[in-house]
Amino acid sequence: MYCLVRLVDDVDGDGEMCVISETWLQPGEHQAKIPIYYGRRFQRAVQQHLPVPPNTPSRSVQILLRTESYEQANEMQNHYEQSYTSSSNGQLYVSALSKRPLHVSVTPAANDEPDVPPKRFAISTSATELVLKQEQQTDCDTIPSVPLALEKIHQATSVIQSPRDFSSSIFLASGDTLQQREHVQELQPAYETFTANMQRSAVYKTKSQSSKTRDRTAYLLRRILTKISQVEEDVRVIKSVVTAADGDISPFPLASLEKLRELEQTASSPSVQKHLARIINTTSGEDYKQFTRRLLARLMTKSTVASMNYSGANGNYAFRKTFLNSYIINEVQSRTEWGCPSKQDVATVIRAFIHDTRTNLQRQLLPSSKATELSRIPESEGDASAQIVNMDNLLSECLDKPHS
C-alpha cells in the first residue's frame, strides 16, 4: 500500500513547508518505514521502493489513508486522516483522526539539484500543525476503540495492491475495487467511534482544567483573607503594646460609676483632655442628636449608663452635675453645622439616651414582667424611699447576673 506521509520536522528547520512523499507499508507491519532522502537519492528511493536503512531514526508522521481511486478522491475532496507516532519499541500510537480535505501543491525545494525534479506534494504545516499539537498530548492507549481501529486498518490494507511506478498523482492501484469498498465500509464505524471518543476526551479535559482553575482561585482567595486577618490582628496587638509602653492608657469608655467619679478629679489632666479630643474628632453624625448619642456610647459603657439617671431623682447618681455632661454640651454647641442647639436641647438628648439605655439593658437581663415594672417608675413621682428600695433591688438583681 502507498501512504501519503507528512514529516513533522523538515531539514531546513523553517517550519513552514514539509515534504510529502509516498512510503512503502508492508501488510501487517506495526510501523511505517519512511525513506528520508532528498535530491537524486530521494527520487531513487521512492521509484525503487527501497527500505529505510537500519540507522535511520524514526519520526512522527501523518499518514493519509487512501481507500478510493484518485478520480473519486479528487471529486469528493475528502478522506480520512490518521496520525501515527512511531516509537523505539516498535509500537504504533494513534494521535489524531479526522475527516478533512487535502490541498496538494507543487513547491520546488531550494536545496534541490538543477537536474533533479522538484520535490512534489508539498503542503503547508499550518493546515495540520494545530491539530497535531493539540492531539499529540492525548494518550490513546486507554481508549478501547484504538486496537479495533488498527486491526481493521491492517485488514483493509492487506488486500490493496500497490502500484509499480512512482507517480505524481495520489491514487490506489487498480485491483478488486468492490472488495476494497467493502473493507472501507467496515472501517467506517471504527473511525466514527474513535472520533467520538476523542471528542469526549477533549471535553472532559476542558472541564477538568476549568475545575482545577476554580479550586486554585478559591484556595488563593482563602489564603489572602487569612493573611489580611492576621495582619489586622498584628496591628491591633502592636497598637495596644505601644499604648501601654507610653503609659498613656485611655480611660474611655468608663466601665463603672467609680471611674466616672474619678474622672471628676482628673478631668483637667492633659492625658484625659487628649483622649477626649481624640474621641470628639473621630465621632460624626447626621445631626446633633445622633452625634450626642454616639459620643455618649463611646465615653461610657451600657452598665455605667444604667447605674444612674440624668436628674439624680430617687437617690441615683445625677449625670447633669458631672464634668462629662458639661463637656458634651459645650462641644455640641461649638459645632456650627447644626445651627447651635441650646443647652436644653442637648440635655434632652442626653436624658433620653440614658433612659433608653437603662430600659433596653433591663429588658435584656430581667424577666419581661420586672422590666416593664421598672420602666414604669417615674423619676420624680411617688414615695422616694419606696422607689429607692425597689430600684436598688431590681438593679442589684440585674447587674449581679453575668452579661451575655
C-alpha positions in Angstrom: 0.0 0.0 0.0 1.2 3.5 -0.8 0.5 6.1 2.0 0.9 9.8 2.0 3.3 10.8 4.7 3.9 14.2 6.4 7.2 14.6 8.2 6.9 16.5 11.5 10.1 18.4 11.1 11.9 19.3 7.9 15.6 19.5 7.3 15.7 23.3 6.8 14.0 23.8 10.1 11.9 26.7 8.8 8.7 25.1 10.0 6.7 26.4 7.0 6.8 23.6 4.5 7.2 19.8 4.9 7.9 17.1 2.4 5.1 14.9 1.3 6.3 11.6 -0.1 5.0 8.1 -0.7 6.3 5.4 1.5 6.1 1.6 1.5 3.9 0.0 4.2 4.0 -3.8 4.2 0.8 -5.6 5.2 0.7 -6.5 8.9 3.5 -4.2 9.9 3.2 -2.0 13.0 5.4 0.8 11.9 5.6 2.9 8.8 9.0 2.8 7.1 9.8 6.3 5.8 12.6 6.8 3.2 14.0 10.2 4.3 16.1 11.2 1.3 16.5 14.4 -0.8 17.6 15.2 -4.3 18.6 12.2 -6.5 18.7 9.8 -3.6 15.1 10.7 -2.7 13.9 10.1 -6.2 15.7 6.8 -6.5 14.4 5.6 -3.1 10.8 6.3 -4.0 10.9 4.9 -7.5 12.7 1.7 -6.5 10.8 1.3 -3.2 14.0 1.0 -1.2 13.5 0.2 2.5 14.9 2.6 5.1 18.5 1.8 6.4 18.5 0.5 10.0 20.3 3.6 11.3 17.6 6.0 10.0 15.8 7.5 13.0 12.1 7.1 13.4 9.9 10.3 13.2 6.4 11.3 14.0 4.4 11.0 10.7 0.9 11.7 9.5 -0.5 9.1 7.2 -3.4 9.9 4.9 -5.1 6.6 4.1 -6.4 6.2 0.5 -9.4 4.0 0.1 -10.7 5.1 -3.3 -9.3 5.9 -6.7 -7.7 9.2 -7.4 -10.6 10.4 -9.6 -13.2 9.7 -6.9 -11.0 11.3 -4.2 -10.4 14.4 -6.3 -14.1 14.7 -6.9 -15.2 14.3 -3.3 -12.2 16.2 -1.8 -12.3 14.4 1.5 -10.6 11.4 3.1 -9.6 10.1 6.4 -6.6 11.4 8.2 -4.7 9.2 10.6 -1.6 10.5 12.6 0.9 7.9 13.9 3.8 8.3 16.3 6.3 5.5 16.0 8.5 4.7 19.0 11.7 2.8 19.5 9.9 -0.3 20.9 8.0 -0.8 17.6 4.6 0.1 19.0 2.3 2.3 17.0 0.4 5.2 18.7 -2.7 6.9 17.1 -2.7 10.6 18.0 -5.3 12.1 15.6 -8.2 11.0 13.4 -10.4 13.4 11.5 -12.1 13.8 8.2 -10.8 16.8 6.2 -9.9 17.8 2.6 -6.3 17.6 1.3 -4.8 20.6 -0.5 -1.8 19.5 -2.6 0.6 21.9 -4.2 3.9 21.6 -6.1 6.7 23.6 -4.3 10.3 23.4 -5.5 13.0 23.0 -2.8 15.8 25.5 -2.6 18.5 22.8 -2.0 17.4 20.6 -5.0 20.0 20.0 -7.6 19.2 21.6 -11.0 18.9 18.3 -12.9 16.6 16.7 -10.4 12.8 17.3 -10.5 11.5 19.3 -7.6 10.0 17.7 -4.6 6.4 17.2 -5.2 3.3 17.1 -3.0 4.5 19.9 -0.6 1.8 21.0 1.9 1.8 23.9 4.4 2.1 22.9 8.0 -0.4 25.5 9.1 -3.2 23.2 7.8 -2.4 20.4 10.2 0.0 21.8 12.8 -2.7 22.9 15.2 -4.4 19.5 15.2 -1.1 17.7 15.7 0.0 19.9 18.6 -3.3 19.5 20.4 -3.7 15.8 19.9 -0.1 14.7 20.5 -0.7 15.1 24.2 -3.6 12.6 24.1 -2.8 9.1 25.4 -4.9 6.9 23.2 -3.6 3.6 24.7 -6.5 3.5 27.2 -9.2 4.1 24.5 -10.9 0.7 23.8 -11.6 1.5 20.1 -7.9 2.1 19.1 -6.9 -1.6 18.8 -10.1 -2.4 16.9 -9.5 0.5 14.5 -5.9 -0.6 13.9 -6.9 -4.2 13.3 -9.5 -3.1 10.7 -6.9 -0.8 9.1 -4.5 -3.7 8.7 -7.2 -5.9 7.3 -8.2 -3.3 4.8 -4.6 -2.6 3.7 -3.7 -6.2 3.3 -5.8 -6.7 0.2 -4.9 -3.4 -1.6 -2.5 -3.8 -4.5 0.4 -1.3 -4.6 1.4 0.5 -7.8 4.7 -0.4 -9.5 5.9 3.0 -10.6 6.3 6.4 -8.9 3.6 8.8 -9.9 3.0 12.5 -9.2 -0.7 11.7 -8.7 -2.0 10.2 -5.5 -4.0 7.1 -6.2 -4.5 3.4 -5.4 -3.5 0.7 -7.8 -6.3 -0.9 -9.8 -7.5 -4.1 -8.2 -10.6 -5.6 -6.7 -12.5 -2.3 -6.2 -15.6 -4.0 -4.8 -13.5 -5.8 -2.2 -11.8 -2.5 -1.3 -15.1 -0.7 -0.8 -16.4 -3.5 1.4 -13.4 -3.0 3.7 -13.9 0.7 3.6 -17.4 0.3 4.8 -16.2 -2.0 7.6 -13.7 0.6 8.6 -16.2 3.5 8.7 -17.8 2.6 12.2 -14.3 2.3 13.7 -13.4 5.7 12.5 -16.6 7.3 13.8 -16.3 5.6 17.2 -12.7 6.7 17.6 -13.6 10.3 16.6 -16.5 10.4 19.2 -14.1 9.1 21.9 -11.6 11.7 21.1 -14.2 14.5 21.3 -15.4 13.2 24.7 -11.9 13.1 25.9 -11.3 16.7 24.8 -14.5 17.9 26.6 -13.5 16.0 29.8 -10.1 17.6 29.8 -11.6 21.1 29.3 -14.0 20.6 32.2 -11.2 19.2 34.4 -8.9 22.2 33.7 -11.8 24.6 34.5 -12.5 22.8 37.8 -8.8 22.9 38.7 -8.6 26.6 37.9 -11.7 27.4 40.0 -10.3 25.4 43.0 -7.0 27.1 42.7 -8.6 30.5 42.7 -10.7 29.7 45.8 -7.6 28.5 47.6 -5.7 31.7 46.8 -8.7 33.8 48.0 -8.8 31.9 51.3 -5.1 32.5 51.8 -5.5 36.2 51.1 -8.3 36.6 53.5 -6.4 34.7 56.2 -3.4 36.8 55.7 -5.5 40.0 56.0 -7.0 38.8 59.3 -3.5 38.0 60.6 -2.3 41.5 59.6 -5.2 43.2 61.3 -4.6 41.2 64.5 -0.9 42.1 64.4 -1.8 45.8 64.0 -4.2 45.6 66.9 -1.6 44.0 69.2 1.1 46.5 68.1 -1.2 49.4 68.9 -2.0 48.1 72.3 1.7 47.4 73.1 2.7 50.9 72.0 -0.1 52.5 74.1 0.9 50.5 77.2 4.6 51.3 76.7 3.9 55.0 76.6 2.0 54.7 79.9 -0.9 56.7 78.4 -3.9 54.3 78.5 -7.2 55.7 77.6 -9.8 55.6 80.5 -12.7 55.5 78.0 -15.2 54.0 77.9 -15.9 54.4 81.6 -16.8 51.0 82.9 -18.4 52.0 86.3 -19.6 54.9 88.4 -16.4 54.8 90.3 -14.5 55.5 87.1 -16.9 58.4 86.4 -16.3 59.8 89.9 -12.5 59.5 89.4 -12.8 61.4 86.1 -14.1 64.4 88.1 -10.7 64.6 89.9 -8.6 64.1 86.7 -10.7 65.9 84.1 -8.1 68.7 83.8 -5.1 66.5 83.2 -3.5 66.7 79.7 -3.9 62.9 79.2 -7.7 63.0 79.7 -8.1 66.1 77.6 -6.1 64.4 74.8 -8.3 61.3 74.8 -11.5 63.3 75.0 -10.3 65.4 72.0 -9.5 62.3 70.0 -12.9 60.8 70.6 -14.6 64.1 69.7 -12.7 64.4 66.5 -13.4 60.8 65.4 -17.1 60.9 66.1 -19.6 62.0 63.5 -23.4 62.2 63.0 -26.1 63.4 60.6 -27.3 65.9 63.3 -26.5 66.9 66.8 -28.8 64.3 68.2 -27.0 61.4 66.5 -23.7 62.9 67.3 -24.5 63.2 71.0 -25.8 59.6 71.3 -22.7 58.2 69.5 -20.4 60.3 71.8 -22.1 59.0 74.9 -21.8 55.4 73.7 -18.1 55.8 73.2 -17.5 57.6 76.6 -19.4 55.2 78.9 -20.4 51.5 78.9 -24.1 50.5 79.0 -23.8 49.2 82.6 -22.4 52.6 83.7 -25.2 54.5 82.0 -27.8 52.1 83.5 -26.5 52.8 87.0 -27.6 56.5 87.0 -30.2 58.9 85.6 -29.9 62.4 84.4 -31.6 64.4 87.1 -30.4 62.3 90.1 -34.0 61.5 91.2 -34.7 58.6 93.6 -31.2 58.8 95.1 -29.5 57.9 91.8 -26.3 59.3 90.6 -27.0 62.6 88.7 -25.3 62.8 85.4 -26.3 66.5 84.9 -23.8 67.5 87.7 -20.8 65.8 86.2 -17.9 67.3 84.2 -18.7 65.0 81.3 -22.2 66.4 80.9 -20.9 70.0 80.7 -18.1 68.9 78.3 -20.5 67.2 75.9 -22.9 70.2 75.9 -20.1 72.7 75.2 -18.7 70.5 72.3 -22.1 70.1 70.7 -22.9 73.8 70.9 -19.5 74.6 69.4 -20.4 72.8 66.2 -21.8 75.4 63.7 -23.1 72.9 61.2 -26.1 72.0 63.3 -27.4 75.5 63.9 -26.0 75.9 67.5 -28.6 73.9 69.5 -29.4 75.2 73.0 -28.2 73.6 76.3 -31.8 72.4 76.9 -31.9 70.6 73.5 -28.7 68.8 74.2 -29.7 67.9 77.7 -32.9 66.4 76.4 -31.0 64.1 74.1 -28.7 63.0 76.9 -31.7 62.4 79.2 -33.4 60.3 76.5 -30.2 58.3 75.8 -29.7 57.4 79.5 -33.4 56.4 79.9 -33.3 54.3 76.7 -30.1 52.6 77.6 -31.4 51.7 81.1 -34.6 50.3 79.7 -33.0 48.2 77.0 -30.4 46.7 79.3 -33.1 45.9 81.9 -35.2 44.2 79.3 -32.3 42.0 78.2 -31.3 40.9 81.8 -34.6 40.9 83.7 -37.8 38.9 83.1 -40.3 40.8 81.0 -42.7 41.5 83.9 -39.9 43.0 86.1 -38.5 45.1 83.2 -42.0 46.5 82.5 -42.4 47.3 86.1 -39.1 49.1 86.4 -39.6 51.1 83.2 -42.9 52.5 84.6 -41.2 54.0 87.7 -41.0 57.8 87.2 -38.1 59.9 88.3 -40.0 62.5 90.3 -43.3 60.9 91.5 -44.3 58.7 94.4 -42.7 57.9 97.6 -39.0 58.4 97.2 -37.9 55.9 99.9 -40.1 53.1 98.5 -38.9 53.8 94.9 -35.2 53.8 96.0 -35.6 50.4 97.7 -37.5 49.0 94.7 -34.9 50.4 92.3 -32.0 49.0 94.2 -33.5 45.6 94.4 -34.1 45.4 90.7 -30.8 46.8 89.7 -28.9 44.5 92.1 -30.7 41.5 90.6 -30.0 42.8 87.1 -26.3 43.7 87.5 -25.3 40.7 89.5 -26.1 38.4 86.6 -23.2 37.8 84.1 -23.6 39.8 80.9 -24.2 37.8 77.7 
